[in-house]
Amino acid sequence: MWKCKKCSCNRFYQTFRGILSIEKADKNQEIIKSRDDILKYSKFYCEECKKSGWTLDEVAKWEEDMNE
Ligand SMILES: [Zn+2]
C-alpha cells in the first residue's frame, strides 16, 4: 500500500477544480451543459499531515503488505 513519507498514513486525497460550460439554461435554471467540461486536478495530499505533491509518489512510498 501507499504510505505517506512523512507520517506513514495510508489515506490521501486529491483536490480539483472544474469549469462547467453552460450551453443554455431554461427559466427554471435547468442547465444544459456543453460537453467539454474542464477538470483541473490539483495536488495530492496526505489526509493526516497534509504533505502534498503533484504525484502520489511524491507524497507517499509503496510498501508491500508483509502481514500476509
Ligand atoms: Zn502524512
N, CA, C, O and the ligand as a Tripos MOL2 file, in Angstrom:
@<TRIPOS>MOLECULE
protein
  273   271    69     0     0
PROTEIN
NO_CHARGES

@<TRIPOS>ATOM
      1 N           0.8350   -1.1980    0.0000 N.3       1 MET1
      2 CA          0.0000    0.0000    0.0000 C.3       1 MET1
      3 C           0.8730    1.2520    0.0000 C.2       1 MET1
      4 O           2.0590    1.2140    0.3290 O.2       1 MET1
      5 N           0.2510    2.3450   -0.3760 N.am      2 TRP2
      6 CA          0.9720    3.6190   -0.3670 C.3       2 TRP2
      7 C           0.9510    4.1990    1.0400 C.2       2 TRP2
      8 O          -0.0940    4.2880    1.6850 O.2       2 TRP2
      9 N           2.1270    4.5880    1.4900 N.am      3 LYS3
     10 CA          2.2200    5.2000    2.8100 C.3       3 LYS3
     11 C           2.9100    6.5460    2.7140 C.2       3 LYS3
     12 O           3.8920    6.7070    1.9900 O.2       3 LYS3
     13 N           2.3910    7.4940    3.4410 N.am      4 CYS4
     14 CA          2.9600    8.8360    3.4660 C.3       4 CYS4
     15 C           4.4310    8.7660    3.8950 C.2       4 CYS4
     16 O           4.7820    8.0660    4.8450 O.2       4 CYS4
     17 N           5.2700    9.4960    3.1850 N.am      5 LYS5
     18 CA          6.6980    9.5040    3.5110 C.3       5 LYS5
     19 C           6.9710   10.1470    4.8530 C.2       5 LYS5
     20 O           7.9820    9.8630    5.4940 O.2       5 LYS5
     21 N           6.0670   11.0150    5.2740 N.am      6 LYS6
     22 CA          6.3040   11.7730    6.4910 C.3       6 LYS6
     23 C           5.7020   11.0990    7.7190 C.2       6 LYS6
     24 O           6.3740   10.9660    8.7410 O.2       6 LYS6
     25 N           4.4310   10.6680    7.6280 N.am      7 CYS7
     26 CA          3.7560   10.1800    8.8360 C.3       7 CYS7
     27 C           3.2480    8.7470    8.7100 C.2       7 CYS7
     28 O           2.6370    8.2280    9.6440 O.2       7 CYS7
     29 N           3.4910    8.1020    7.5720 N.am      8 SER8
     30 CA          3.0840    6.7100    7.3360 C.3       8 SER8
     31 C           1.5730    6.4860    7.2640 C.2       8 SER8
     32 O           1.1090    5.3460    7.2750 O.2       8 SER8
     33 N           0.8340    7.5440    7.1940 N.am      9 CYS9
     34 CA         -0.6110    7.4230    6.9970 C.3       9 CYS9
     35 C          -0.8730    6.8430    5.6050 C.2       9 CYS9
     36 O          -0.1070    7.0890    4.6730 O.2       9 CYS9
     37 N          -1.9510    6.0790    5.4680 N.am     10 ASN10
     38 CA         -2.2260    5.4980    4.1450 C.3      10 ASN10
     39 C          -3.4930    6.0550    3.5080 C.2      10 ASN10
     40 O          -4.0630    5.4350    2.6090 O.2      10 ASN10
     41 N          -3.9280    7.2020    3.9620 N.am     11 ARG11
     42 CA         -5.0990    7.8090    3.3370 C.3      11 ARG11
     43 C          -4.7210    9.1610    2.7240 C.2      11 ARG11
     44 O          -4.0740   10.0000    3.3520 O.2      11 ARG11
     45 N          -5.1460    9.3330    1.4900 N.am     12 PHE12
     46 CA         -4.7830   10.5230    0.7340 C.3      12 PHE12
     47 C          -6.0080   11.0890    0.0490 C.2      12 PHE12
     48 O          -7.0190   10.4070   -0.1160 O.2      12 PHE12
     49 N          -5.9050   12.3220   -0.3400 N.am     13 TYR13
     50 CA         -6.9660   12.8800   -1.1740 C.3      13 TYR13
     51 C          -6.3620   13.7890   -2.2190 C.2      13 TYR13
     52 O          -5.2300   14.2550   -2.0920 O.2      13 TYR13
     53 N          -7.1360   14.0270   -3.2440 N.am     14 GLN14
     54 CA         -6.6890   14.9150   -4.3080 C.3      14 GLN14
     55 C          -7.7830   15.9390   -4.5600 C.2      14 GLN14
     56 O          -8.9650   15.5970   -4.6180 O.2      14 GLN14
     57 N          -7.4000   17.1480   -4.7040 N.am     15 THR15
     58 CA         -8.3840   18.1900   -4.9750 C.3      15 THR15
     59 C          -8.3870   18.5080   -6.4570 C.2      15 THR15
     60 O          -7.4180   18.2340   -7.1650 O.2      15 THR15
     61 N          -9.4670   19.0800   -6.9130 N.am     16 PHE16
     62 CA         -9.5050   19.5300   -8.3040 C.3      16 PHE16
     63 C         -10.4730   20.6970   -8.4230 C.2      16 PHE16
     64 O         -11.3640   20.8730   -7.5920 O.2      16 PHE16
     65 N         -10.2870   21.4760   -9.4540 N.am     17 ARG17
     66 CA        -11.3060   22.4590   -9.7700 C.3      17 ARG17
     67 C         -11.7480   22.2590  -11.1990 C.2      17 ARG17
     68 O         -10.9800   21.8050  -12.0480 O.2      17 ARG17
     69 N         -12.9790   22.5990  -11.4500 N.am     18 GLY18
     70 CA        -13.5170   22.3520  -12.7740 C.3      18 GLY18
     71 C         -14.2910   23.5390  -13.2900 C.2      18 GLY18
     72 O         -14.7170   24.4160  -12.5380 O.2      18 GLY18
     73 N         -14.4580   23.5390  -14.5800 N.am     19 ILE19
     74 CA        -15.2660   24.5620  -15.2300 C.3      19 ILE19
     75 C         -16.3640   23.8560  -16.0110 C.2      19 ILE19
     76 O         -16.0820   23.0330  -16.8820 O.2      19 ILE19
     77 N         -17.6080   24.1750  -15.7030 N.am     20 LEU20
     78 CA        -18.7140   23.6380  -16.4620 C.3      20 LEU20
     79 C         -19.1860   24.7160  -17.4380 C.2      20 LEU20
     80 O         -19.6550   25.7810  -17.0350 O.2      20 LEU20
     81 N         -19.0550   24.4230  -18.6920 N.am     21 SER21
     82 CA        -19.5210   25.3790  -19.6810 C.3      21 SER21
     83 C         -21.0210   25.1900  -19.8660 C.2      21 SER21
     84 O         -21.4820   24.1000  -20.2030 O.2      21 SER21
     85 N         -21.7600   26.2370  -19.6460 N.am     22 ILE22
     86 CA        -23.2120   26.1560  -19.7570 C.3      22 ILE22
     87 C         -23.6490   26.5230  -21.1660 C.2      22 ILE22
     88 O         -23.4320   27.6350  -21.6460 O.2      22 ILE22
     89 N         -24.2740   25.5410  -21.8090 N.am     23 GLU23
     90 CA        -24.7220   25.7680  -23.1760 C.3      23 GLU23
     91 C         -25.9630   26.6500  -23.1720 C.2      23 GLU23
     92 O         -26.0140   27.6850  -23.8360 O.2      23 GLU23
     93 N         -26.9600   26.2170  -22.4090 N.am     24 LYS24
     94 CA        -28.0960   27.1050  -22.1740 C.3      24 LYS24
     95 C         -28.8100   26.6990  -20.9000 C.2      24 LYS24
     96 O         -28.5750   25.6170  -20.3610 O.2      24 LYS24
     97 N         -29.6670   27.5570  -20.4300 N.am     25 ALA25
     98 CA        -30.4230   27.2750  -19.2240 C.3      25 ALA25
     99 C         -31.8440   27.7600  -19.4460 C.2      25 ALA25
    100 O         -32.0680   28.8100  -20.0490 O.2      25 ALA25
    101 N         -32.8180   26.9750  -18.9450 N.am     26 ASP26
    102 CA        -34.1940   27.4240  -19.1240 C.3      26 ASP26
    103 C         -34.6430   28.2910  -17.9550 C.2      26 ASP26
    104 O         -33.8450   28.6330  -17.0820 O.2      26 ASP26
    105 N         -35.8970   28.6370  -17.9440 N.am     27 LYS27
    106 CA        -36.4470   29.5540  -16.9500 C.3      27 LYS27
    107 C         -36.2520   29.0530  -15.5200 C.2      27 LYS27
    108 O         -36.0500   29.8380  -14.5930 O.2      27 LYS27
    109 N         -36.3180   27.7210  -15.3600 N.am     28 ASN28
    110 CA        -36.1570   27.1230  -14.0320 C.3      28 ASN28
    111 C         -34.7020   26.8380  -13.6740 C.2      28 ASN28
    112 O         -34.4150   26.0820  -12.7460 O.2      28 ASN28
    113 N         -33.8290   27.4290  -14.3900 N.am     29 GLN29
    114 CA        -32.3920   27.2710  -14.1780 C.3      29 GLN29
    115 C         -31.9280   25.8430  -14.3960 C.2      29 GLN29
    116 O         -30.8980   25.4270  -13.8660 O.2      29 GLN29
    117 N         -32.6860   25.1040  -15.1700 N.am     30 GLU30
    118 CA        -32.2700   23.7800  -15.6110 C.3      30 GLU30
    119 C         -31.1570   23.9840  -16.6230 C.2      30 GLU30
    120 O         -31.3550   24.5710  -17.6880 O.2      30 GLU30
    121 N         -30.0090   23.4960  -16.2710 N.am     31 ILE31
    122 CA        -28.8400   23.8330  -17.0820 C.3      31 ILE31
    123 C         -28.4860   22.7180  -18.0610 C.2      31 ILE31
    124 O         -28.4100   21.5460  -17.6920 O.2      31 ILE31
    125 N         -28.2800   23.0920  -19.2650 N.am     32 ILE32
    126 CA        -27.7520   22.1500  -20.2540 C.3      32 ILE32
    127 C         -26.2830   22.4770  -20.4530 C.2      32 ILE32
    128 O         -25.9090   23.5790  -20.8520 O.2      32 ILE32
    129 N         -25.4820   21.4930  -20.1650 N.am     33 LYS33
    130 CA        -24.0450   21.7260  -20.2380 C.3      33 LYS33
    131 C         -23.5110   21.3490  -21.6050 C.2      33 LYS33
    132 O         -24.0130   20.4320  -22.2560 O.2      33 LYS33
    133 N         -22.5190   22.0480  -22.0150 N.am     34 SER34
    134 CA        -21.8000   21.5910  -23.1930 C.3      34 SER34
    135 C         -20.8280   20.5090  -22.7460 C.2      34 SER34
    136 O         -20.5620   20.3670  -21.5530 O.2      34 SER34
    137 N         -20.3090   19.7630  -23.6740 N.am     35 ARG35
    138 CA        -19.5880   18.5550  -23.2930 C.3      35 ARG35
    139 C         -18.1710   18.7890  -22.7930 C.2      35 ARG35
    140 O         -17.6320   17.9830  -22.0350 O.2      35 ARG35
    141 N         -17.5920   19.8560  -23.2050 N.am     36 ASP36
    142 CA        -16.1720   19.9920  -22.8920 C.3      36 ASP36
    143 C         -15.9190   20.6300  -21.5350 C.2      36 ASP36
    144 O         -15.3410   21.7120  -21.4280 O.2      36 ASP36
    145 N         -16.3680   19.9260  -20.5050 N.am     37 ASP37
    146 CA        -16.0550   20.3600  -19.1490 C.3      37 ASP37
    147 C         -14.5640   20.1980  -18.9030 C.2      37 ASP37
    148 O         -13.9360   19.2420  -19.3580 O.2      37 ASP37
    149 N         -14.0310   21.1360  -18.1890 N.am     38 ILE38
    150 CA        -12.5960   21.0810  -17.9140 C.3      38 ILE38
    151 C         -12.3890   20.7740  -16.4420 C.2      38 ILE38
    152 O         -12.8450   21.5040  -15.5620 O.2      38 ILE38
    153 N         -11.7010   19.6940  -16.2020 N.am     39 LEU39
    154 CA        -11.3460   19.3660  -14.8290 C.3      39 LEU39
    155 C          -9.8510   19.5390  -14.6690 C.2      39 LEU39
    156 O          -9.0550   18.9390  -15.3920 O.2      39 LEU39
    157 N          -9.4890   20.3580  -13.7240 N.am     40 LYS40
    158 CA         -8.0680   20.5260  -13.4560 C.3      40 LYS40
    159 C          -7.7430   19.8810  -12.1270 C.2      40 LYS40
    160 O          -8.1790   20.3390  -11.0710 O.2      40 LYS40
    161 N          -6.9740   18.8140  -12.1940 N.am     41 TYR41
    162 CA         -6.6150   18.1340  -10.9640 C.3      41 TYR41
    163 C          -5.5080   18.8900  -10.2610 C.2      41 TYR41
    164 O          -4.5900   19.4230  -10.8840 O.2      41 TYR41
    165 N          -5.6220   18.9190   -8.9780 N.am     42 SER42
    166 CA         -4.6390   19.6310   -8.1880 C.3      42 SER42
    167 C          -3.7530   18.6160   -7.4730 C.2      42 SER42
    168 O          -3.6660   17.4570   -7.8780 O.2      42 SER42
    169 N          -3.1170   19.0540   -6.4350 N.am     43 LYS43
    170 CA         -2.1320   18.2060   -5.7680 C.3      43 LYS43
    171 C          -2.7460   17.0480   -4.9840 C.2      43 LYS43
    172 O          -3.9280   17.0590   -4.6380 O.2      43 LYS43
    173 N          -1.9180   16.0670   -4.7190 N.am     44 PHE44
    174 CA         -2.2560   15.0140   -3.7730 C.3      44 PHE44
    175 C          -1.8940   15.4920   -2.3700 C.2      44 PHE44
    176 O          -0.8970   16.1850   -2.1650 O.2      44 PHE44
    177 N          -2.7210   15.1060   -1.4240 N.am     45 TYR45
    178 CA         -2.4310   15.4380   -0.0310 C.3      45 TYR45
    179 C          -2.5470   14.2110    0.8490 C.2      45 TYR45
    180 O          -3.4200   13.3690    0.6390 O.2      45 TYR45
    181 N          -1.6750   14.1060    1.8280 N.am     46 CYS46
    182 CA         -1.8530   13.1380    2.8970 C.3      46 CYS46
    183 C          -2.9720   13.6510    3.7920 C.2      46 CYS46
    184 O          -3.0030   14.8250    4.1600 O.2      46 CYS46
    185 N          -3.8910   12.7530    4.1370 N.am     47 GLU47
    186 CA         -5.0250   13.1780    4.9450 C.3      47 GLU47
    187 C          -4.5920   13.5690    6.3590 C.2      47 GLU47
    188 O          -5.2210   14.4080    7.0040 O.2      47 GLU47
    189 N          -3.5340   12.9600    6.8160 N.am     48 GLU48
    190 CA         -3.1010   13.1560    8.2020 C.3      48 GLU48
    191 C          -2.2300   14.4100    8.3860 C.2      48 GLU48
    192 O          -2.5610   15.2870    9.1840 O.2      48 GLU48
    193 N          -1.1330   14.4850    7.6540 N.am     49 CYS49
    194 CA         -0.1690   15.5680    7.9060 C.3      49 CYS49
    195 C          -0.1720   16.6380    6.8160 C.2      49 CYS49
    196 O           0.5830   17.6070    6.8880 O.2      49 CYS49
    197 N          -1.0330   16.4550    5.7970 N.am     50 LYS50
    198 CA         -1.1870   17.4320    4.7100 C.3      50 LYS50
    199 C           0.0600   17.6100    3.8490 C.2      50 LYS50
    200 O           0.2030   18.6110    3.1470 O.2      50 LYS50
    201 N           0.9540   16.6350    3.9090 N.am     51 LYS51
    202 CA          2.0650   16.6580    2.9610 C.3      51 LYS51
    203 C           1.4830   16.6010    1.5520 C.2      51 LYS51
    204 O           0.5450   15.8460    1.2960 O.2      51 LYS51
    205 N           2.0350   17.3920    0.6470 N.am     52 SER52
    206 CA          1.4400   17.4560   -0.6810 C.3      52 SER52
    207 C           2.4730   17.2690   -1.7740 C.2      52 SER52
    208 O           3.6660   17.4990   -1.5760 O.2      52 SER52
    209 N           1.9920   16.8510   -2.9230 N.am     53 GLY53
    210 CA          2.8680   16.6890   -4.0720 C.3      53 GLY53
    211 C           2.0410   16.5180   -5.3260 C.2      53 GLY53
    212 O           0.8500   16.2150   -5.2530 O.2      53 GLY53
    213 N           2.6620   16.7090   -6.4740 N.am     54 TRP54
    214 CA          1.9230   16.6410   -7.7390 C.3      54 TRP54
    215 C           1.6900   15.2180   -8.2040 C.2      54 TRP54
    216 O           0.8100   14.9740   -9.0290 O.2      54 TRP54
    217 N           2.4580   14.2800   -7.6930 N.am     55 THR55
    218 CA          2.1820   12.8750   -7.9870 C.3      55 THR55
    219 C           2.1090   12.1310   -6.6650 C.2      55 THR55
    220 O           2.6370   12.5820   -5.6490 O.2      55 THR55
    221 N           1.4410   10.9750   -6.6990 N.am     56 LEU56
    222 CA          1.2900   10.2160   -5.4620 C.3      56 LEU56
    223 C           2.6470    9.7920   -4.9080 C.2      56 LEU56
    224 O           2.8400    9.7490   -3.6930 O.2      56 LEU56
    225 N           3.5770    9.4800   -5.7950 N.am     57 ASP57
    226 CA          4.8710    9.0200   -5.2770 C.3      57 ASP57
    227 C           5.7570   10.1490   -4.7470 C.2      57 ASP57
    228 O           6.8240    9.8930   -4.1900 O.2      57 ASP57
    229 N           5.3150   11.3930   -4.9220 N.am     58 GLU58
    230 CA          5.9990   12.4900   -4.2280 C.3      58 GLU58
    231 C           5.5930   12.5440   -2.7690 C.2      58 GLU58
    232 O           6.3650   12.9660   -1.9080 O.2      58 GLU58
    233 N           4.3760   12.1130   -2.5040 N.am     59 VAL59
    234 CA          3.8180   12.1970   -1.1580 C.3      59 VAL59
    235 C           4.0560   10.9050   -0.3910 C.2      59 VAL59
    236 O           4.3050   10.9090    0.8140 O.2      59 VAL59
    237 N           3.9720    9.8090   -1.1160 N.am     60 ALA60
    238 CA          3.9710    8.5110   -0.4460 C.3      60 ALA60
    239 C           4.9610    7.5650   -1.0900 C.2      60 ALA60
    240 O           5.4450    7.7990   -2.1970 O.2      60 ALA60
    241 N           5.2500    6.4990   -0.3770 N.am     61 LYS61
    242 CA          6.0550    5.4470   -0.9830 C.3      61 LYS61
    243 C           5.3170    4.1120   -0.8620 C.2      61 LYS61
    244 O           4.5830    3.8650    0.0940 O.2      61 LYS61
    245 N           5.5370    3.2740   -1.8550 N.am     62 TRP62
    246 CA          4.8590    1.9860   -1.9070 C.3      62 TRP62
    247 C           5.5280    1.0040   -0.9590 C.2      62 TRP62
    248 O           6.7500    0.8500   -0.9640 O.2      62 TRP62
    249 N           4.7170    0.3450   -0.1500 N.am     63 GLU63
    250 CA          5.2470   -0.7150    0.7030 C.3      63 GLU63
    251 C           4.3950   -1.9460    0.5490 C.2      63 GLU63
    252 O           3.1690   -1.8970    0.6560 O.2      63 GLU63
    253 N           5.0670   -3.0570    0.2940 N.am     64 GLU64
    254 CA          4.3250   -4.3260    0.2130 C.3      64 GLU64
    255 C           3.7810   -4.6530    1.5920 C.2      64 GLU64
    256 O           4.4310   -4.4120    2.6100 O.2      64 GLU64
    257 N           2.5900   -5.1980    1.6050 N.am     65 ASP65
    258 CA          1.9800   -5.5830    2.8700 C.3      65 ASP65
    259 C           2.5710   -6.9010    3.3340 C.2      65 ASP65
    260 O           2.3850   -7.9370    2.6950 O.2      65 ASP65
    261 N           3.2780   -6.8550    4.4390 N.am     66 MET66
    262 CA          4.0080   -8.0440    4.9120 C.3      66 MET66
    263 C           3.1640   -8.9350    5.8340 C.2      66 MET66
    264 O           3.6140  -10.0010    6.2550 O.2      66 MET66
    265 N           1.9820   -8.5070    6.1340 N.am     67 ASN67
    266 CA          1.1700   -9.2450    7.1120 C.3      67 ASN67
    267 C           0.6010  -10.5500    6.5850 C.2      67 ASN67
    268 O           0.1150  -11.3890    7.3440 O.2      67 ASN67
    269 N           0.6690  -10.7020    5.2880 N.am     68 GLU68
    270 CA          0.0180  -11.8850    4.7600 C.3      68 GLU68
    271 C           1.0050  -12.9040    4.2050 C.2      68 GLU68
    272 O           0.5970  -13.9610    3.7230 O.2      68 GLU68
    273 ZN          1.3470   12.1720    6.1510 Zn       69 ZN69
@<TRIPOS>BOND
     1     1     2 1
     2     2     3 1
     3     3     4 2
     4     3     5 am
     5     5     6 1
     6     6     7 1
     7     7     8 2
     8     7     9 am
     9     9    10 1
    10    10    11 1
    11    11    12 2
    12    11    13 am
    13    13    14 1
    14    14    15 1
    15    15    16 2
    16    15    17 am
    17    17    18 1
    18    18    19 1
    19    19    20 2
    20    19    21 am
    21    21    22 1
    22    22    23 1
    23    23    24 2
    24    23    25 am
    25    25    26 1
    26    26    27 1
    27    27    28 2
    28    27    29 am
    29    29    30 1
    30    30    31 1
    31    31    32 2
    32    31    33 am
    33    33    34 1
    34    34    35 1
    35    35    36 2
    36    35    37 am
    37    37    38 1
    38    38    39 1
    39    39    40 2
    40    39    41 am
    41    41    42 1
    42    42    43 1
    43    43    44 2
    44    43    45 am
    45    45    46 1
    46    46    47 1
    47    47    48 2
    48    47    49 am
    49    49    50 1
    50    50    51 1
    51    51    52 2
    52    51    53 am
    53    53    54 1
    54    54    55 1
    55    55    56 2
    56    55    57 am
    57    57    58 1
    58    58    59 1
    59    59    60 2
    60    59    61 am
    61    61    62 1
    62    62    63 1
    63    63    64 2
    64    63    65 am
    65    65    66 1
    66    66    67 1
    67    67    68 2
    68    67    69 am
    69    69    70 1
    70    70    71 1
    71    71    72 2
    72    71    73 am
    73    73    74 1
    74    74    75 1
    75    75    76 2
    76    75    77 am
    77    77    78 1
    78    78    79 1
    79    79    80 2
    80    79    81 am
    81    81    82 1
    82    82    83 1
    83    83    84 2
    84    83    85 am
    85    85    86 1
    86    86    87 1
    87    87    88 2
    88    87    89 am
    89    89    90 1
    90    90    91 1
    91    91    92 2
    92    91    93 am
    93    93    94 1
    94    94    95 1
    95    95    96 2
    96    95    97 am
    97    97    98 1
    98    98    99 1
    99    99   100 2
   100    99   101 am
   101   101   102 1
   102   102   103 1
   103   103   104 2
   104   103   105 am
   105   105   106 1
   106   106   107 1
   107   107   108 2
   108   107   109 am
   109   109   110 1
   110   110   111 1
   111   111   112 2
   112   111   113 am
   113   113   114 1
   114   114   115 1
   115   115   116 2
   116   115   117 am
   117   117   118 1
   118   118   119 1
   119   119   120 2
   120   119   121 am
   121   121   122 1
   122   122   123 1
   123   123   124 2
   124   123   125 am
   125   125   126 1
   126   126   127 1
   127   127   128 2
   128   127   129 am
   129   129   130 1
   130   130   131 1
   131   131   132 2
   132   131   133 am
   133   133   134 1
   134   134   135 1
   135   135   136 2
   136   135   137 am
   137   137   138 1
   138   138   139 1
   139   139   140 2
   140   139   141 am
   141   141   142 1
   142   142   143 1
   143   143   144 2
   144   143   145 am
   145   145   146 1
   146   146   147 1
   147   147   148 2
   148   147   149 am
   149   149   150 1
   150   150   151 1
   151   151   152 2
   152   151   153 am
   153   153   154 1
   154   154   155 1
   155   155   156 2
   156   155   157 am
   157   157   158 1
   158   158   159 1
   159   159   160 2
   160   159   161 am
   161   161   162 1
   162   162   163 1
   163   163   164 2
   164   163   165 am
   165   165   166 1
   166   166   167 1
   167   167   168 2
   168   167   169 am
   169   169   170 1
   170   170   171 1
   171   171   172 2
   172   171   173 am
   173   173   174 1
   174   174   175 1
   175   175   176 2
   176   175   177 am
   177   177   178 1
   178   178   179 1
   179   179   180 2
   180   179   181 am
   181   181   182 1
   182   182   183 1
   183   183   184 2
   184   183   185 am
   185   185   186 1
   186   186   187 1
   187   187   188 2
   188   187   189 am
   189   189   190 1
   190   190   191 1
   191   191   192 2
   192   191   193 am
   193   193   194 1
   194   194   195 1
   195   195   196 2
   196   195   197 am
   197   197   198 1
   198   198   199 1
   199   199   200 2
   200   199   201 am
   201   201   202 1
   202   202   203 1
   203   203   204 2
   204   203   205 am
   205   205   206 1
   206   206   207 1
   207   207   208 2
   208   207   209 am
   209   209   210 1
   210   210   211 1
   211   211   212 2
   212   211   213 am
   213   213   214 1
   214   214   215 1
   215   215   216 2
   216   215   217 am
   217   217   218 1
   218   218   219 1
   219   219   220 2
   220   219   221 am
   221   221   222 1
   222   222   223 1
   223   223   224 2
   224   223   225 am
   225   225   226 1
   226   226   227 1
   227   227   228 2
   228   227   229 am
   229   229   230 1
   230   230   231 1
   231   231   232 2
   232   231   233 am
   233   233   234 1
   234   234   235 1
   235   235   236 2
   236   235   237 am
   237   237   238 1
   238   238   239 1
   239   239   240 2
   240   239   241 am
   241   241   242 1
   242   242   243 1
   243   243   244 2
   244   243   245 am
   245   245   246 1
   246   246   247 1
   247   247   248 2
   248   247   249 am
   249   249   250 1
   250   250   251 1
   251   251   252 2
   252   251   253 am
   253   253   254 1
   254   254   255 1
   255   255   256 2
   256   255   257 am
   257   257   258 1
   258   258   259 1
   259   259   260 2
   260   259   261 am
   261   261   262 1
   262   262   263 1
   263   263   264 2
   264   263   265 am
   265   265   266 1
   266   266   267 1
   267   267   268 2
   268   267   269 am
   269   269   270 1
   270   270   271 1
   271   271   272 2
@<TRIPOS>SUBSTRUCTURE
     1 MET1         2 RESIDUE 1 A MET
     2 TRP2         6 RESIDUE 1 A TRP
     3 LYS3        10 RESIDUE 1 A LYS
     4 CYS4        14 RESIDUE 1 A CYS
     5 LYS5        18 RESIDUE 1 A LYS
     6 LYS6        22 RESIDUE 1 A LYS
     7 CYS7        26 RESIDUE 1 A CYS
     8 SER8        30 RESIDUE 1 A SER
     9 CYS9        34 RESIDUE 1 A CYS
    10 ASN10       38 RESIDUE 1 A ASN
    11 ARG11       42 RESIDUE 1 A ARG
    12 PHE12       46 RESIDUE 1 A PHE
    13 TYR13       50 RESIDUE 1 A TYR
    14 GLN14       54 RESIDUE 1 A GLN
    15 THR15       58 RESIDUE 1 A THR
    16 PHE16       62 RESIDUE 1 A PHE
    17 ARG17       66 RESIDUE 1 A ARG
    18 GLY18       70 RESIDUE 1 A GLY
    19 ILE19       74 RESIDUE 1 A ILE
    20 LEU20       78 RESIDUE 1 A LEU
    21 SER21       82 RESIDUE 1 A SER
    22 ILE22       86 RESIDUE 1 A ILE
    23 GLU23       90 RESIDUE 1 A GLU
    24 LYS24       94 RESIDUE 1 A LYS
    25 ALA25       98 RESIDUE 1 A ALA
    26 ASP26      102 RESIDUE 1 A ASP
    27 LYS27      106 RESIDUE 1 A LYS
    28 ASN28      110 RESIDUE 1 A ASN
    29 GLN29      114 RESIDUE 1 A GLN
    30 GLU30      118 RESIDUE 1 A GLU
    31 ILE31      122 RESIDUE 1 A ILE
    32 ILE32      126 RESIDUE 1 A ILE
    33 LYS33      130 RESIDUE 1 A LYS
    34 SER34      134 RESIDUE 1 A SER
    35 ARG35      138 RESIDUE 1 A ARG
    36 ASP36      142 RESIDUE 1 A ASP
    37 ASP37      146 RESIDUE 1 A ASP
    38 ILE38      150 RESIDUE 1 A ILE
    39 LEU39      154 RESIDUE 1 A LEU
    40 LYS40      158 RESIDUE 1 A LYS
    41 TYR41      162 RESIDUE 1 A TYR
    42 SER42      166 RESIDUE 1 A SER
    43 LYS43      170 RESIDUE 1 A LYS
    44 PHE44      174 RESIDUE 1 A PHE
    45 TYR45      178 RESIDUE 1 A TYR
    46 CYS46      182 RESIDUE 1 A CYS
    47 GLU47      186 RESIDUE 1 A GLU
    48 GLU48      190 RESIDUE 1 A GLU
    49 CYS49      194 RESIDUE 1 A CYS
    50 LYS50      198 RESIDUE 1 A LYS
    51 LYS51      202 RESIDUE 1 A LYS
    52 SER52      206 RESIDUE 1 A SER
    53 GLY53      210 RESIDUE 1 A GLY
    54 TRP54      214 RESIDUE 1 A TRP
    55 THR55      218 RESIDUE 1 A THR
    56 LEU56      222 RESIDUE 1 A LEU
    57 ASP57      226 RESIDUE 1 A ASP
    58 GLU58      230 RESIDUE 1 A GLU
    59 VAL59      234 RESIDUE 1 A VAL
    60 ALA60      238 RESIDUE 1 A ALA
    61 LYS61      242 RESIDUE 1 A LYS
    62 TRP62      246 RESIDUE 1 A TRP
    63 GLU63      250 RESIDUE 1 A GLU
    64 GLU64      254 RESIDUE 1 A GLU
    65 ASP65      258 RESIDUE 1 A ASP
    66 MET66      262 RESIDUE 1 A MET
    67 ASN67      266 RESIDUE 1 A ASN
    68 GLU68      270 RESIDUE 1 A GLU
    69 ZN69       273 GROUP 0 **** ****
